[in-house]
Amino acid sequence: MTLPDIRPFTLDQFAVLAGTDKASTHHGYTAIYERYLEPLRQGPITLLELGWGGHEDPEKGGASAVMWRSYFPNARIAVVEIEPKTNHIDGVDLHEGSQADPEFLAGLNDLYGGFDVIIDDASHLSSLTIRSWEILYPFLRPGGLYFCEDVHMAYHSHFYGDDEANPDPDGRTTTGKPTAMQYLRRLADEVQYHGPSDLELFPKRYWLGYSLESVHFYYNLAVIRKAQ
Ligand SMILES: C[S@@+](CC[C@H](N)C(=O)[O-])C[C@H]1O[C@@H](n2cnc3c(N)ncnc32)[C@H](O)[C@@H]1O
């Protein structure tokens, strides 16, 4: 007798069904996501994603929201999107606003009381990617995970403009500000700071003010874990 396969769907299976480009059929982020998120799968976590998707069609998008809703049965799922959307999904809170609006995002933090998982899949502009991190870091719970997608955009000035990207990994944008990859790479230094007793070895002027356990880079995806 052949026993039925009763294993739960993987994140990638949900991603393929939902049609999000995070799936193995496109960017292939789901295998990486699942390494980090599988231990949280049954937990009562709160997940915030920036970016609903669907370009400029108000009735389109929400594919990754469907995937998260299916994968995390006990989670609160919130999504931020700058464009108006009408295709709401049961069990997903859709909030219209910008990934770089501090008052709007602080309002979400008041509503949810912090986030265990934050995913930036919105504009993919360096300036807004960095701004979202700066605003949302305080709202990430200790031990929480911050995923930053499509970080390759930091090199694609032909597409995103010289003010947002630079094909030279060490070259700044024309605004003098770092690209998203330069900023995220800089966060790796923050992992080395372990509190005031380190200050002689690690002068405070080098500390940006973040308390981080790890910064991991994959092809086109960065994963940051806040310290406990
Ligand atoms: C790549 S799509 C999101 C795809 C979706 N997360 C998925 O995996 O199926 C990016 C979305 O971010 C939205 N967006 C762009 N700039 C934004 C901003 N400043 N704040 C919030 N959303 C923004 C776009 O309108 C678009 O719908």
The ligand as a Tripos MOL2 file, in Angstrom:
@<TRIPOS>MOLECULE
LIG
   27    29     1     0     0
SMALL
NO_CHARGES

@<TRIPOS>ATOM
      1 C1          7.4650   44.1580   -7.2040 C.3       1 LIG1
      2 S1          5.8670   44.7770   -6.8510 S.3       1 LIG1
      3 C2          5.3940   43.8100   -5.4340 C.3       1 LIG1
      4 C3          5.1660   42.3550   -5.7610 C.3       1 LIG1
      5 C4          4.5730   41.5140   -4.6560 C.3       1 LIG1
      6 N1          5.2160   41.7570   -3.3710 N.3       1 LIG1
      7 C5          4.7300   40.0500   -4.9970 C.2       1 LIG1
      8 O1          5.7670   39.4300   -4.6800 O.co2     1 LIG1
      9 O2          3.8080   39.4920   -5.6030 O.co2     1 LIG1
     10 C6          6.2470   46.3510   -6.1900 C.3       1 LIG1
     11 C7          5.0410   47.1780   -5.7170 C.3       1 LIG1
     12 O3          5.5400   48.2360   -4.9070 O.3       1 LIG1
     13 C8          4.7290   49.3730   -5.1070 C.3       1 LIG1
     14 N2          5.4650   50.5810   -4.7070 N.ar      1 LIG1
     15 C9          6.3140   51.3390   -5.4480 C.ar      1 LIG1
     16 N3          6.7630   52.3780   -4.7410 N.ar      1 LIG1
     17 C10         6.2050   52.2840   -3.5180 C.ar      1 LIG1
     18 C11         6.2920   53.0700   -2.3230 C.ar      1 LIG1
     19 N4          7.0270   54.1870   -2.2770 N.pl3     1 LIG1
     20 N5          5.5890   52.6710   -1.2440 N.ar      1 LIG1
     21 C12         4.8220   51.5540   -1.2900 C.ar      1 LIG1
     22 N6          4.6940   50.7800   -2.4000 N.ar      1 LIG1
     23 C13         5.3740   51.1350   -3.4820 C.ar      1 LIG1
     24 C14         4.3880   49.3240   -6.5880 C.3       1 LIG1
     25 O4          3.2290   50.0790   -6.8680 O.3       1 LIG1
     26 C15         4.2230   47.8200   -6.8270 C.3       1 LIG1
     27 O5          2.8750   47.4480   -6.6980 O.3       1 LIG1
@<TRIPOS>BOND
     1     1     2 1
     2     2     3 1
     3     2    10 1
     4     3     4 1
     5     4     5 1
     6     5     6 1
     7     5     7 1
     8     7     8 2
     9     7     9 1
    10    10    11 1
    11    11    12 1
    12    11    26 1
    13    12    13 1
    14    13    14 1
    15    13    24 1
    16    14    15 ar
    17    14    23 ar
    18    15    16 ar
    19    16    17 ar
    20    17    18 ar
    21    17    23 ar
    22    18    19 1
    23    18    20 ar
    24    20    21 ar
    25    21    22 ar
    26    22    23 ar
    27    24    25 1
    28    24    26 1
    29    26    27 1
@<TRIPOS>SUBSTRUCTURE
     1 LIG1         1 GROUP 0 **** ****
